[in-house]
Amino acid sequence: MLKARARNGQETPLLIFFLVLKISLSYLLVNRVYELHRDEYLHLDLGNHLAAGYTSVPPLTGIVSALIKLAGGGFFWVRLWPALFGAATIFFCWKTVRLLGGNLLACCFAALACLCSALLRINTLYQPNSFDILAWTAVFYYLLKYFKDDQPLRLYQVAVCAALGFLNKYNIVFLGMGLVPALMLSPQRRIFGTKHFYLAWLLALLLVLPNLIWQFEQGFPVLKHMRELASKQLVHINRADFLINQLLYFLNSIVFLVCGLLALLFYRDFRSHRWVILVYVFTMAIFVWFRAKDYYALGLYPVLLSFGAAFLGRKLQGRPLVTALLVTVTAGSLLLILPYLMPLWSPDQIMRNRQRFEDMGLLRWEDGKNHHLPQDFADMQGWRELAALADRAFEAVPDRKAVLVRSDNYGQAGAINYYSTHKDINCLSYNADYLYWFDLSKPIRHLILIRGADDSDPNLTAERLLFKRVRKLGSVRNRHAREYGTSVYLLEFAQEPINNRLRQEIKEEQHDH
């Protein structure tokens, strides 16, 4: 009893330290010169249109976005949620290590391994990926716990975590596809013989049913999205690069990852857990077959890092020099790559070290050309400037009840809605979910257009014939921004309301979408 209390007295402060550190790093390692990322603006706007589903993501992101909005919607609250999901992932890794019989050193190893990996960057972005990784990690933990204590409650916990993961991102279906054959080929196949297994999944089905009904009513847009993704993006993915990037994501924690894989294969004390390695093999094979994006598989790794940490914790207990060396190499190697992994340096600092970034291929964008910043960082620049230009146009409209603000892409629309001082500006787009949020119940006689640098000037298009006056209000001048050159136009005094034209355009876009 006294030993348990002493252990808890040491363990709880250490766990709290790592959780607080994880959350703090999500703020400390992002230079204040950067704004939110392009994708984050779309996710935040979902909170203004709560529904049982969206074309871009399942409904959970919209619910969290509504909570962020209730809290004020500031940077702090946007950054907090992915940081909390990252901290919860570390918590489940810590609990997994304890479940495996790991000591306190092993728990600290698991936390360190998560901190010194690509999860550090993932957990600074308000995207579904952070909760996706958390859901996978929780599913593994409760399955391990069920196979240890045989308590039916664990199966219901697995089902709830899987259902929440599904409502966050459909990616967790691939985990299920890997789990079924892995369990069937292992002694853990006995799970299929208990009624609680089926009752638990009935519970999961009930939890996701509203979204499934929404998918059915909308003609399963997720399937259309997957076909489009496969034909336009996944087909270009190199399978070898997919596998190489798995190692690069965890390069700083590679010792823990390799030890986790080897311990599952050869360490006698982990023999009963070898189904985990089978899940990894089957799921990775599915991802490789479908040419999945490399980050889709990130949810597989926290549990492997936990096994590696548990193994090393046992082997290095009482060997302080080797332990100190491992911690120093892991943390030190992370410090070396931090400016390349995180938006820690300002654009000016990156420009002064341009050659380093270029040599590492970090300045090459999807257009195949080198630019001023890494594309991921350039997606965090120029949005306030764009919103200010849109505000100027909005304020110049003679009748704001008869104006529509339309952008080229979801990043522009979301950023304008987020930063605008006019909360009724409601910028929309023929892109992503915005395509389904148009309200044409009022006559539209004025149009504010947001056009990318490569798009045509409305003065030279058919739109010029519909309006008496077309004015360019300005362009994004931040050369570091991916939206550099994006312009804002004000088209005024349509000869007649353009609602019918807009309805036809929206109908055509929805059909193509």
C-alpha positions in Angstrom: 0.0 0.0 0.0 2.8 2.4 1.0 4.8 1.5 -2.1 1.7 2.2 -4.3 1.1 5.5 -2.7 4.8 6.5 -3.2 4.7 5.4 -6.8 1.5 7.5 -7.4 3.1 10.4 -5.6 5.9 10.3 -8.2 3.9 9.3 -11.2 1.1 11.9 -11.1 3.3 15.0 -11.1 5.4 13.6 -14.0 2.4 12.8 -16.0 1.0 16.2 -15.4 4.3 17.7 -16.4 4.3 15.9 -19.8 0.7 16.8 -20.5 1.2 20.5 -19.7 4.5 20.5 -21.7 2.7 19.0 -24.7 -0.1 21.6 -24.6 2.4 24.4 -24.0 4.6 23.5 -27.0 1.7 23.9 -29.3 1.8 27.6 -28.5 5.5 28.1 -27.9 6.7 26.5 -31.1 4.5 28.6 -33.5 5.9 32.1 -34.3 3.3 34.8 -33.8 3.8 36.1 -37.3 1.9 33.1 -38.6 -1.9 33.0 -38.8 -4.1 29.9 -38.9 -3.6 27.3 -41.7 -5.8 27.3 -44.8 -7.7 24.1 -43.7 -8.4 25.4 -40.2 -10.6 28.2 -41.5 -12.9 25.7 -43.3 -13.2 23.6 -40.2 -14.0 26.6 -38.0 -16.8 27.6 -40.4 -18.4 24.2 -40.0 -19.4 25.4 -36.5 -21.7 28.0 -38.1 -23.5 25.2 -40.1 -24.1 22.3 -37.6 -25.3 19.2 -39.4 -25.1 15.4 -39.2 -22.5 15.4 -41.9 -20.4 17.5 -44.3 -18.8 16.8 -47.7 -15.3 17.4 -46.3 -15.5 15.7 -42.9 -17.9 13.9 -40.6 -19.8 16.0 -38.0 -17.6 16.0 -34.9 -15.3 18.8 -36.2 -18.4 21.0 -36.6 -19.4 20.4 -33.0 -15.9 21.2 -31.7 -15.9 24.3 -33.9 -19.2 25.5 -32.3 -17.6 25.1 -28.9 -14.6 27.1 -30.0 -17.0 29.8 -31.2 -18.8 29.8 -27.9 -15.5 30.3 -26.1 -14.7 33.4 -28.3 -13.1 31.8 -31.3 -9.6 33.2 -30.6 -6.2 31.7 -31.5 -5.9 30.3 -28.0 -9.1 28.2 -28.3 -8.3 27.0 -31.8 -4.9 25.8 -30.8 -6.1 24.3 -27.6 -8.2 21.5 -29.0 -5.6 19.7 -31.1 -3.1 20.2 -28.3 -5.6 18.6 -25.8 -6.1 15.7 -28.3 -2.3 15.3 -28.4 -2.0 15.4 -24.6 -4.7 12.7 -24.4 -2.8 10.6 -26.8 0.2 10.8 -24.5 -2.1 9.9 -21.6 -3.3 6.7 -23.3 0.3 5.8 -24.2 1.3 6.3 -20.5 -1.6 4.0 -19.5 -0.7 1.5 -22.1 2.8 1.2 -20.8 1.5 0.7 -17.3 -0.9 -2.0 -18.6 2.2 -3.8 -20.2 3.9 -3.8 -16.8 6.2 -0.9 -17.7 7.9 1.1 -14.9 7.9 4.9 -14.4 10.9 5.3 -16.6 9.1 3.5 -19.4 6.1 5.9 -19.1 8.4 8.9 -19.4 10.0 7.2 -22.5 6.6 6.9 -24.1 5.8 10.5 -23.5 9.2 11.6 -24.8 8.7 9.4 -27.9 5.4 11.1 -28.7 6.8 14.6 -28.1 9.8 14.0 -30.4 7.9 13.0 -33.5 5.7 14.4 -36.3 2.8 14.4 -33.8 4.3 17.6 -32.5 3.4 19.4 -35.7 0.1 17.5 -36.2 -1.2 18.6 -32.8 -0.7 22.3 -33.6 -3.2 22.3 -36.4 -7.0 22.3 -36.0 -7.6 19.4 -38.3 -9.3 16.0 -37.8 -5.9 14.2 -37.7 -5.2 14.9 -34.0 -8.4 13.3 -32.8 -8.0 10.5 -35.4 -4.7 9.5 -33.9 -6.2 9.7 -30.4 -9.1 7.5 -31.3 -6.8 4.8 -32.8 -4.6 4.9 -29.7 -7.6 4.6 -27.4 -9.0 1.6 -29.3 -5.7 -0.2 -29.0 -5.6 0.6 -25.2 -9.0 -0.7 -24.4 -8.5 -3.8 -26.6 -5.3 -4.6 -24.7 -7.2 -4.0 -21.4 -10.0 -6.3 -22.5 -7.6 -9.1 -23.4 -6.0 -8.7 -19.9 -9.0 -8.5 -17.6 -11.9 -9.9 -19.8 -14.3 -7.2 -18.6 -17.1 -6.6 -21.1 -17.0 -2.9 -20.3 -13.8 -2.7 -22.3 -15.6 -3.7 -25.5 -18.1 -0.9 -25.1 -15.3 1.5 -24.5 -13.6 0.3 -27.7 -16.9 0.8 -29.6 -17.5 4.3 -28.3 -13.9 5.3 -29.2 -14.2 3.8 -32.6 -17.6 5.5 -33.2 -16.2 8.9 -32.1 -13.2 8.3 -34.4 -15.6 7.5 -37.3 -17.6 10.7 -36.6 -14.3 12.6 -36.7 -12.7 11.0 -39.7 -13.6 7.9 -41.8 -10.0 6.9 -41.8 -10.6 4.7 -38.7 -12.5 2.2 -41.0 -9.0 1.1 -42.2 -8.1 0.2 -38.6 -11.2 -2.0 -38.5 -10.2 -3.6 -41.8 -6.8 -4.5 -40.3 -8.1 -5.6 -36.9 -10.6 -8.2 -38.2 -8.1 -10.5 -39.9 -5.4 -9.9 -37.3 -7.7 -11.0 -34.5 -9.0 -14.0 -36.5 -5.4 -15.2 -37.0 -4.5 -14.9 -33.3 -5.7 -16.5 -30.0 -7.7 -13.3 -29.4 -10.2 -14.6 -31.9 -12.3 -15.6 -28.9 -13.5 -12.0 -28.9 -15.9 -13.0 -31.7 -17.6 -15.5 -29.5 -18.9 -13.2 -26.9 -22.3 -11.5 -27.1 -20.9 -8.2 -25.7 -18.7 -7.9 -28.8 -21.8 -7.6 -31.0 -23.8 -5.5 -28.5 -20.9 -3.1 -28.3 -20.8 -2.7 -32.1 -24.5 -2.3 -32.1 -23.9 0.7 -29.7 -21.3 2.0 -32.1 -23.7 1.7 -35.0 -26.4 3.7 -33.1 -23.9 6.4 -32.4 -22.9 6.8 -36.1 -26.4 6.2 -37.5 -27.3 9.9 -37.9 -24.2 10.4 -40.1 -24.9 7.2 -42.1 -28.5 8.4 -42.7 -27.1 11.8 -43.8 -24.7 10.0 -46.2 -27.5 8.0 -47.6 -29.8 11.0 -48.1 -26.9 12.9 -49.8 -26.0 10.0 -52.1 -22.9 9.0 -50.1 -20.7 12.0 -50.9 -17.8 10.2 -49.0 -17.7 7.6 -51.8 -17.6 10.3 -54.5 -14.9 12.1 -52.5 -12.8 8.9 -52.3 -13.2 8.2 -56.0 -12.1 11.8 -56.8 -9.2 11.6 -54.3 -8.1 8.3 -55.8 -8.2 9.6 -59.4 -6.6 13.0 -58.8 -4.3 12.6 -55.8 -3.7 9.0 -54.6 -2.9 7.7 -58.1 0.2 10.0 -58.0 1.5 8.7 -54.7 4.6 6.6 -54.7 4.3 3.5 -52.5 8.0 3.6 -51.6 7.7 7.2 -50.5 4.8 6.2 -48.3 6.9 3.7 -46.5 9.9 5.9 -46.2 7.9 8.7 -44.8 6.6 6.4 -42.0 10.2 6.3 -40.7 10.8 10.1 -41.3 7.7 10.9 -39.2 9.3 9.1 -36.2 13.0 9.6 -37.0 13.7 11.2 -33.7 11.9 8.4 -31.8 13.2 5.7 -34.1 14.8 3.7 -31.2 11.5 3.4 -29.5 9.7 2.5 -32.7 12.2 -0.2 -33.7 12.3 -1.6 -30.2 8.5 -1.8 -30.1 8.3 -3.7 -33.4 11.1 -6.1 -32.4 9.8 -6.6 -28.8 6.4 -7.6 -30.2 8.0 -10.1 -32.5 10.6 -11.6 -30.2 10.2 -10.6 -26.6 8.6 -13.4 -24.6 6.7 -11.2 -22.2 4.8 -9.6 -25.1 3.9 -12.9 -26.9 0.2 -12.5 -26.0 0.2 -9.1 -27.7 1.4 -10.2 -31.1 -2.0 -9.4 -32.6 -0.9 -5.8 -32.5 1.9 -6.4 -35.0 -0.6 -8.3 -37.2 -2.9 -5.3 -37.1 0.0 -3.1 -38.2 1.0 -5.4 -41.0 -2.6 -5.8 -42.4 -3.5 -2.1 -42.0 -0.2 -0.9 -43.6 -0.8 -3.4 -46.5 -4.2 -1.9 -47.1 -2.8 1.6 -47.1 -0.1 0.7 -49.5 -2.5 -1.1 -51.8 -4.8 1.9 -52.0 -1.8 4.3 -52.3 -3.0 6.2 -49.2 -1.4 9.5 -48.0 1.4 8.8 -45.6 -0.2 10.5 -42.6 -3.2 8.3 -42.8 -1.2 5.6 -40.9 -0.1 7.8 -38.0 -2.6 6.3 -35.6 -0.8 3.0 -35.7 2.3 4.3 -34.1 1.6 5.5 -30.5 0.9 1.9 -29.4 4.1 0.7 -31.0 6.0 3.5 -29.3 4.4 2.4 -26.0 5.6 -1.2 -26.5 9.1 0.1 -27.3 9.1 2.3 -24.2 7.9 -0.5 -22.0 10.7 -2.8 -23.3 13.4 -0.2 -22.9 12.2 0.9 -19.5 12.8 -2.6 -18.2 16.2 -3.0 -19.9 17.6 0.4 -18.9 16.3 0.4 -15.4 19.4 1.0 -13.2 21.5 2.2 -16.1 21.5 6.0 -15.8 24.2 6.7 -18.3 22.6 4.8 -21.2 19.2 6.3 -20.3 20.7 9.8 -20.2 22.3 9.2 -23.6 19.0 7.9 -25.1 17.1 10.9 -23.8 19.8 13.4 -25.0 20.0 11.9 -28.5 16.2 11.8 -28.9 15.5 15.3 -27.6 18.7 16.8 -29.1 17.9 15.5 -32.6 14.4 17.1 -32.3 16.0 20.4 -31.5 18.1 20.3 -34.6 15.0 19.9 -36.9 12.5 22.1 -35.0 12.8 25.0 -37.5 12.0 22.7 -40.4 9.2 20.8 -38.6 7.5 23.7 -36.9 6.7 27.3 -38.0 9.2 28.5 -35.4 11.2 30.8 -37.6 9.7 33.9 -39.2 9.7 34.2 -43.0 12.7 36.6 -42.8 14.7 34.0 -40.8 13.8 31.3 -43.3 14.9 33.5 -46.1 18.2 34.1 -44.4 18.6 30.3 -44.2 17.0 29.7 -47.6 19.7 27.3 -48.9 19.2 24.9 -46.0 15.5 24.7 -46.6 16.0 24.3 -50.4 18.6 21.6 -49.9 16.0 19.6 -47.9 13.4 20.1 -50.5 11.1 22.0 -48.2 10.6 25.0 -50.5 9.2 22.9 -53.3 5.5 23.2 -53.6 3.0 21.0 -55.3 3.5 23.0 -58.5 7.1 21.6 -58.6 8.7 25.0 -58.1 10.7 26.4 -55.2 9.1 29.4 -53.3 10.0 31.7 -50.4 8.5 29.5 -47.7 7.5 25.8 -47.3 4.0 25.4 -48.7 2.6 24.5 -45.3 4.0 27.7 -43.8 2.9 29.8 -46.7 -0.6 28.6 -46.1 -0.4 30.5 -42.8 0.3 33.9 -44.3 -1.7 36.7 -45.9 -5.2 35.9 -44.6 -5.7 39.0 -42.4 -4.7 41.1 -45.4 -7.2 39.4 -47.6 -10.0 39.8 -45.0 -9.2 43.5 -44.7 -9.5 44.0 -48.5 -12.9 42.1 -48.4 -14.0 44.4 -45.6 -13.1 47.5 -47.7 -15.2 46.1 -50.6 -18.1 45.2 -48.2 -18.1 48.7 -46.7 -18.2 50.2 -50.2 -21.4 48.3 -51.2 -24.4 50.7 -51.4 -26.9 48.0 -50.3 -25.4 45.2 -48.1 -28.6 43.2 -48.1 -28.2 42.7 -51.9 -24.6 41.7 -52.0 -22.9 38.3 -52.3 -19.3 37.7 -51.4 -17.8 34.8 -53.3 -14.2 33.4 -53.3 -12.3 30.9 -55.3 -11.5 28.4 -52.6 -12.5 27.4 -49.0 -9.3 28.9 -47.5 -10.2 32.4 -48.7 -13.9 32.0 -47.7 -13.1 30.7 -44.2 -10.4 33.3 -43.5 -12.6 36.2 -44.6 -15.4 35.0 -42.3 -13.0 34.5 -39.5 -11.1 37.8 -39.6 -13.7 40.1 -41.0 -15.0 42.8 -38.7 -18.4 42.4 -40.4 -20.0 39.3 -39.0 -22.7 39.3 -41.7 -20.2 39.3 -44.5 -20.7 35.5 -45.0 -18.2 34.8 -47.8 -19.0 31.6 -49.8 -17.4 29.6 -52.5 -18.1 27.0 -55.2 -15.5 24.9 -53.3 -15.9 22.3 -50.5 -18.9 22.6 -48.1 -19.4 26.3 -49.0 -21.1 25.2 -52.2 -24.1 24.0 -50.2 -24.5 27.0 -48.0 -25.7 29.6 -50.5 -28.9 31.5 -49.6 -30.4 33.1 -52.6 -33.7 34.0 -51.1 -32.9 37.8 -51.4 -32.2 39.5 -54.8 -28.4 39.8 -55.5 -27.4 43.0 -57.3 -23.8 43.4 -56.1 -21.0 40.9 -56.1 -17.7 40.9 -54.3 -15.3 38.5 -56.0 -12.1 37.0 -54.6 -9.9 35.9 -57.4 -6.6 34.1 -57.3 -3.5 35.6 -58.9 -3.8 33.2 -61.9 -7.6 33.8 -62.5 -9.0 36.2 -65.0 -10.0 39.8 -64.3 -13.8 40.2 -64.1 -13.3 43.3 -66.4 -12.4 40.9 -69.2 -15.1 38.3 -68.7 -18.8 37.9 -69.3 -19.5 39.1 -65.7 -18.5 42.6 -66.8 -21.6 42.7 -69.0 -24.0 42.1 -66.1 -22.8 45.0 -63.9 -22.7 48.8 -64.5 -19.3 49.1 -62.6 -16.4 46.8 -61.8 -13.7 48.0 -59.4 -10.5 46.3 -58.1 -10.1 47.0 -54.4 -6.6 45.6 -54.1 -4.5 42.4 -53.9 -2.6 40.5 -51.3 0.9 41.9 -51.2 2.6 39.5 -48.8 5.0 37.7 -51.1 5.5 34.9 -48.6 1.8 34.0 -48.7 0.5 31.3 -51.0 -2.4 33.7 -51.7 0.1 36.3 -53.0 -1.6 38.3 -55.8 -5.2 37.2 -54.8 -7.4 40.2 -55.7 -10.7 41.5 -54.5 -13.2 43.0 -56.9 -16.4 44.8 -56.4 -19.1 44.4 -59.1 -22.0 46.8 -58.6 -25.5 47.6 -59.9 -26.5 44.5 -61.9 -29.1 45.4 -64.5 -31.3 42.8 -62.9 -30.8 40.4 -59.9 -28.3 37.7 -60.8 -30.0 35.0 -58.6 -31.0 32.8 -61.5 -27.5 32.9 -63.0 -26.1 32.0 -59.6 -28.6 29.1 -59.1 -27.6 27.6 -62.5 -23.8 27.9 -61.7 -24.3 26.3 -58.2 -26.4 23.5 -59.7 -23.6 22.8 -62.3 -20.9 22.9 -59.6 -22.8 20.6 -57.3 -23.3 18.2 -60.2 -19.6 18.2 -60.9 -18.8 18.0 -57.2 
